[in-house]
Amino acid sequence: MSNYSARDLAHIRELASEYREAACSTEFEARRRCWRDANERRSGDRAPVWLRPDSLWQELVPADTLQCSDPLLRDLELCLRRELYHAAIGDDHVFDPWWGVSAVFDCATEHPWGLRIGNQVETTELRGFRYDHPVKTEADYELVTVPGYTYNPAKTEENLSRMAEILGETLPVRLNCQPVLHLTLGNYLDHLRGMEAFLGDLAFHPELVHRTMAKVTEGVFAALRAAEETGLLTPNNTGPMFCSDPVGPQPADGKLRLCNLWHGANSQEFQMVSPRMQEEFLMNYQIPLLSQFGATWYGCCEDLTQKIPLVLRIPNLRIFVSSYWTDLDRVIEACGDRYTIMWRQLSAMVVFADDLQPIREHLETGMRKLQGLHYQVVLRELETLQGHPHRLQEWAALTKELAAKYA
């Protein structure tokens, strides 16, 4: 046994027991059924409802309330307490009756794209910062390299054994094997170059952007292949937003492939460019990557009103993410009942409203339009409660009530 205090271990295992009890409850199973019906485009009792606190967690589970002293156990305590808090909010949050430990993949280079990204400067107490982008000139684009990834079974097994030792018999530990790179390619370009310079390069140095996007795409393909070739891929169809039936025909040997997984992307960095430019510089690179997966989603906070046909070109698209700024009428017209619509809410409207009436009016207007279709209602990017300590519970209860009314 590692040198963890008996007090810390007892506290962690108590939380883990509560976590497993919630995950195995009839309430959670009802929530999962709600998600599966929506994402399999079946008729259900109502649309699923979910919120993500994001930076709001520092208000809900403050760091100074944690009890464990060991850094690893402290991080685990924070994760467990956040999940348990969320389970009680009343939305359709779900988690599994086991604890996932991520497979470890080693990158052949110190930094995935050959350059250090994510270097933050001018950090403030309120989490304000800016990036120090490494691609400062057009010539710096040539410094971007293609990463390679190798599965590290020894490190993975070490992490699994450590977590199993900590949790004991209170909560099973399972491997979670997923690709290590995401498919929102514009995000990598933003981190490397910066938005202002990157958008200028689209117009004045398009060949540099194309060469870099080709490298990024090649790197993401390498990460996908590295994960798939382990033969250890695990299902990702059990959590909020993407809970569904098993994806694709299940392999006879039990070894999942990318076509048995969910994945998705968005185009937030391309919000201000034309559909034609987004197709040329982003979608033509993303679609071959998304085509590897059995079920996909697309979109986030960007306005996709003028780009709906581009999104619907994605093979195996299952979920169209309609942000607050996307014209819901046009999404409904284009998607009908062939896709699940993830209807995103505006966090500022929810947390700043003095009472629930404007929130109710907005929800009712949208749900009347969505009635009879397959959809889910999602609230994210929550940064503060703005003096409304019960607003999350209020929003969840109200939204579920209206989802049942307009099922």
N, C-alpha and C positions, 0 to 999 in steps of 0.2 A: 504494500500500500504506500503510495506517495505521501509526502509530508503535508497532508491536509489536516486541519484541525477537526476534531470530532464534532465540534459545534457547527462549523461551516458545512460539513458533509450532511449532518442531520437536517440543517435548514434547506439545503439544495434538494435533498431527497423528499422532504415534505412538499416543497413546491412541485417537484417532478410527479409526485403522487397525485396532487390536485390536477396537474396538467393532463395526466393520463386519464383520470376520471372524467374530466370534461370532454376529452377527445372521444371517449367510448360511450358518451351519454346518448340517450335517445334524441335530445335536442340537437346535438351536432349531426346526427344521422339525418334528421329532418332538414337541416340546413344544407347538407351535402346533396340530398335529393333535389332540393330547390335549385342548386347550381347545375346539377347534371341535366335536369329537365330543360333549363334555359340554354345551356351550351350544346345540348343534343337536339335543340329545336323541337322539343316535345311540349305538349300542353301540360302546365303545372298549376299548382294552387296560386302562385304569384311569382313575380320577378324577384330574384335575389337582390339583396341590398347590402352594400359593404362600404366601409370607410377605412382610410389609412391615415393614422395620426402624423406620420413624418416627424418633423422637428417638434411637434407638440408633445412628444414623449417626455421632454425635460420638465414639463408642467405636470404630467400625469404620474410619472414614476421618477421623481428627482433622484439624482445620484447620491445625495446625502442621506437617503433613506435605505440604501443598501447595507446589508449586515455582514456579508462575507469580506474577509481580509485578503485572501489569496486572489491575485489578479484574474486568473482563469475562472475561478469559481465566482468571482464578482461579475465577470462578463456573462457567465451562464445564468446567474441569479437575475441579472437585468433582463436577459432574453425571456426567461420563464415568467417573471413578473409582468412583463409587457404583454405576453400572450394571455396570461390569466386575466389581466385587467381588460384586455380587448374582448375576451370571451364573454365578459359580463356586461359589455356595453349594450348588447341587444341587437346588433346587426347580424349578418350571416357569416361572421368570421368562423373559420374552421382550421384545425390543425390535426396532425396525425397522432395516433397513440404510440409513437416512437420518437426518438431523437435522431435527426439526420446529421451525419458527419461527412463533410465534403471530401471527395477524392482529391488528391494532391497531384497537380501537374507542374513539372518544372519547365520554365521557359529557357530556351537556349541562350538568350541574351539577358543582360541585366534589366533592361526595360523592354516591354513588348514591341515597341516600334523603334527601338534603337535610341530613343531620346526620352529623357525624363519628363513625364507630364504629370499634371495634378499638383505641381509645386505651388503652394498657396502663399500669397504675400498680403500684408495689411489685414490680417485677421483681427476681428473686433470681438468684443464680449458678446455681441448679438449674432455672431457667426458670419459677419460680412467679410468678404475676401475677394481677391481677384487672382487669376492664374498668371504665372510667369510662363508664357507660351514659348516653347523652344524653337519653333520655326519662325524666326524673326525676319528673314529675307527670302526672296524667291529661291536663292541658291540653297538655303537650308532644307528645302523640300527633298533634296537628294540625300540627306542624312537619314531619312526615314527608311527603315529596313523591315523585312518580313520576319515575324517571329516563328519559332518552331516549338512544339510542346511534346513532352515525354511524361508518361504516367509514372509516378513514384509509388510503387506498392509498399515499400518499407515505411515511408513516412505516413502513408494513408493508414496502414495497419497500426502504427504507433498511435495515431490520433484516435482511431476507433477503440483501441485497448484502453487508452487513458480515459475516454469518456465513459466506457463501460465500467471502469473501476470507480469513477465518481458517482455514477447513477445507481450502481448496484442492481438490485432486482426491481427497483421502483419503476424504471422506464427502459424498455428495450432500446438498443442502439443499432442503427442501420446505416449502411453506406448510402451516400447521395452522390451519384456520378452524373454530372451535366457538363456541357462544353463551358470553357472558362471565359470565352469572349462573347459579347452580345452582337446583335445585328443592326444596331442603330449607328450606322457608319458615320453619319454626320457628327455624332458626338465625339468620335476620335479626331476628326478633322478640326473641330472646334477646340479641343484640348491641345492639339499640336500647334495650330496657327492662330486661333482667336477669331471670334465671329466677324469683327469689322474687316480684318485683313482677308479672311477666308471668303467673305461675300464679294469683296473686290476682286479677288483672284478668279472667281467664277466668271467674271466679265472680261478681265484683262489678261489673265494667265490660265486659260482653261486647260491647256495641255499639262500644266503642273498639277492641277487638281485631278485630272484623269489618271495621271501616272500614280499619284498618291492613293487615290481610291482603288486602283488596281492592286497596289501593295496591301492595302488594308483588307480588301476582299480576299486576297490570297492568304493573308494571315488568319482571317476568321475561318476560311475553309480548312486550314491546317489544324486549327483548334477543334473544329467539328470532327474531322477525321481522327484526330488523336483520341478524342473521347469515345467515338464509336468503336474504334479498333481495340479498345480494352475489353470489349464484350461485357462491360459492367454497367452500362447505362441503366438508370433507374427511372420509373415513371414520374412524371411531373403533372399529373392530372388530378391531384387530390386537394389542392389549396384554393383559396378564394380567387375569383375571377375566371380561373381556367379549370375548375373541377368539372370532370366529365366522365363518360364511360371510357374504358381503355381505348387508346388511339390506334387506329389501323389494325390490320390482321396481326394477331399475336404470334410471334415466331415459335415454331415447334421446339426449338432448342432452348427457349426461354431467354435468349440473348436479344434484348431490345436493340433496335436501330433508330436512327434519327427519325425515320418515318413513323415511329411509335411515340413521338414526343410532341409537346406543344412548344412553339417558340413564336416570337413576334418582333416587331420593330416599330419605329416611328420616324417622323421627319421634322421634328421641332426646329432644327437648325435651318431648315429650308422653308420655314413659314413665309418669308417675304419674297420668295422667288416664284417665277411663273411655273405652271404645270409642265410646260415643255422643258424648262431648265431642270426642274426636279426629276423628270423622267430621265434626262440625259446623264445627270451627274449623281443621282442617288438611286432611283428605282431600278435602273438597268443593272446596278450592282447588287442591290438588295434581293431582287426577285430570284436570281439563281440560288442564293443562300436560303431564302425562305422556302424554296421548292424542295429542300431536303427533308422538311418536317411534315408530319402527318396532319397537324392542325395548327393554324396560325392566326394571329391577331395583328392589327395595324392601327397605329395612332396613339396620341397622348393628349397634350394640351394644345396642339396646333389646330388652326382652322383648316379643315380639309374640304370645305364646301366646293371649291373650284377643282379639286383633285380626286373626287370620288371615283371617276372612271379609272384613274391610275391605280388606286387601291384595289379595286375589284378585279384587276388583272392578276392579282397574286393567287397562285394555285393553292388549293386547300385553305383558303381564307375562311375562317369560322366566325371571327368576331371583328366587327367594324367599330372602332372606338370613336364615338362622336363627342367631341369636347363641347364645352359651354359655348364656344364661338363658332362651331360648325352648325350650319343650317339643318336642324333636325328634320324639317319637312322634306328637304332634298335627300337626306340620308334614307328616310323611310321610303320615299319614292323609288330610290335606286336599289335598296336592299330588300324591301318587302319582307317576306318570311323565309328568304333563302339564307339569311345570315342572322346571327345574334348581334344586336346593337348594344354596345356598352355606352350607356348615356351618362356622361360625366357631369358633375355638378360644380358650381363655382364656390370655392371654399370661402371667399370673402363674403358672399351673400349669406352663407350659413352662419359664420361666426360673428359678423358685425350687426346682424339684424337684432333689433330690440325685442321683437317677439316673433312667433312662428308664422304669422299670417302671410308675409310675402313669400316665405319659403313654401308654404302650403300651396299658394296660388301658382307658383312656378312649377311645382311638382305635378299638380293636377293638370295644368295645361299640357305638359309634355306627356303624361301618362294617358291622357285621353287619346292623343295621337298614336301612342305606341300600343294601345289596347288591342289584343288579339295577335300581336307580333311576339317575337322572341327577344327579350331584352333583359338587361341588368342595370341597376342604378349604383353608381360608384362616386364616392367623394374622396378626393385625395389632395395633396399639397396643403395640408393643414399645418399652420405654423404657430397659432395661438388660439386660445379660447376667448380672448378679448373680454374677460370678465363674465363669461357665461359658463360657469363650471359644469352645468348639466346639459350643455348643448348637444354633445355627441349622443347621449342617451335619448334626448328629445328628438333629434333628427332621425335617429334609427327607428324609433317607435312610430313617428309620423310617416316616414317613407314606407315602412312595411305595411302600415294601415292602408295607405293609398295604393300600394302595389297590389294588395289583396282586392281593393275596391275596383281597380282597373285591370284585373287579371284577364 
